[in-house]
Amino acid sequence: MKQGIDMITVTNLSKQFKKITAVNNISFSVNRGEIFAFVGPNGAGKTTTIKMLITLIAPTSGDAVIDGCSITADAAEVRRVIGYVPQMISVDGTLTAEENLMLMARLYDIGRKDRRQRIDEVLTFLDLTQESHALVKNFSGGMIRKLEVGQAILHRPPVLFLDEPTSGLDPVARRNVWQHLLELRKQVRTTIFFTTHYMEEAEEVADRVAVMHLGNIAAIGTVDELRRQTKKENATLEDAFIYFTGTTMQEKGNLREIKRMRETERKLG
Amino acid sequence: MAYLLQIITKAYVMAEMEVRKLLHDPTELVTRAVQPILWLGIFGEALSKVRAIPTQGLTYLQFITPGILTQSVVFIAIFYGLSIIWERDMGVLQKFLVTPTPRLALVWGKMASSGVRGICQAVIIFLFALLLQIHLLLTPLSIMGTILIVILGAGFFTGLSMIIASIVKTRERFMGIGQVITLPLFFASNAIYPIAIMPTWLQVVATVNPLSYMVDGLRAILVTGRMTQLPQDLTILVVATFGISLISAYMYPRVAD
């Protein structure tokens, strides 16, 4: 782990798809051990930003540095210091929990000697030990999400990216997933960067929130700071969102994004 | 050297997981066995009665068995691109792409996985051929040769399919293209009739079709025992598969855009 306060530093990051500017010259930083929420409706540019940060797509311009590694110059190094949980269900239902973890352990080059121990640690941490030999297709939505988190933290990354991590989960399962993530931050100071369109989720767990709107960051700060700026009594984060963007969360999103979200919700039960 | 070793190791990991999946749920193998069994049992049996196709001293069933095996392997491989698009939609592809695994290892992993399924098809076809009393040269060496050719052929068509997937990007478009290319690939080869009886223009197509070299190699190993063309068949398959894996490794991550 490199020294310094900022774990993620984003500088003038942009992404252009033909004539559409998905992300427009955004800059921000995330501190070590911070839980940072990226909120905005579908189509605001959250997923494109996360895709650039995890080196899945190259930015049109600008750069970001994650734990001292540039996403444009050291993409391979960035991949070693991050963990990623996609929005959709990304575990293999036809494998057991342990096999899913073993696959990632081997892809992340965890040595043969350490693999067993790490997998056991993760299964214990996520309360999945009893189900380790069960096929994932028989898991509940919450268990699936926990297993995905497990896959993402096996190699002990200092930064964890989660794209809509609790989308489709019921409130109990959502709370359970976050309990584990908060414990992870407490134990090893993992920096957690997540996107969400659930305002109450960001309100509950995030140290700071960035409000994304039409490819721009409309506001950034702690939940209290954002609320205060609305100059409204008992304002919620939803009120702050409306104040900064002039719109509500439900108004955006293209067919593919909505289809994807509904499919995830259906599969997670 | 270390980089190459890393690629091979990780491709092996992906293929091993594919085997585990098949062990957990082998129904796919049974359903996929139906088509080659129909081709051999109905088409092969019927055409062998007609004796209209010159088969160089072989029975027609002997002649087409390597062709049907090839067809079966290619049909599995060519639809691998569909699974890539499905994996993209599920987020699996993105998760693999953000691991420190080299892109080429992911492609070789998919190729090897398709090869594993191809080998399972070969076992089923061998068993059915025995049932139909089709005489095949089944020796340890011919079985090893079959495994090699199946993996190379499956690899080539998986690579091709991944390139198509990275261009078309949607399941619907891929299905259309997959259906358009599979049968022409099969018919424009020496799988069910010799190249010599084709019109000249089709002979040219068959000569540049890697499927022909796969059939040729399998026929030499499993039926005729004439190995003179085998080095050429293997060289072409190795070069074509390696080349397409490089192109695929370059284009494959675009599916995730």
Interface residues (C-beta under 8 A of the other chain):
Chain A: K51 I54 T55 L56 I57 A76 R79 R80 I82 Y84 P86 Q87 M88 I89 S90 D92 T94 L95 T96 E99 L103 M104 R106 L107 Y108 D109 L135 Q151 R260
Chain B: T9 K10 V13 M17 R20 K21 H24 D25 D89 M90 G91 V92 Q94 K95 F96 L97 V98 T99 P100 T101 P253 A256 D257
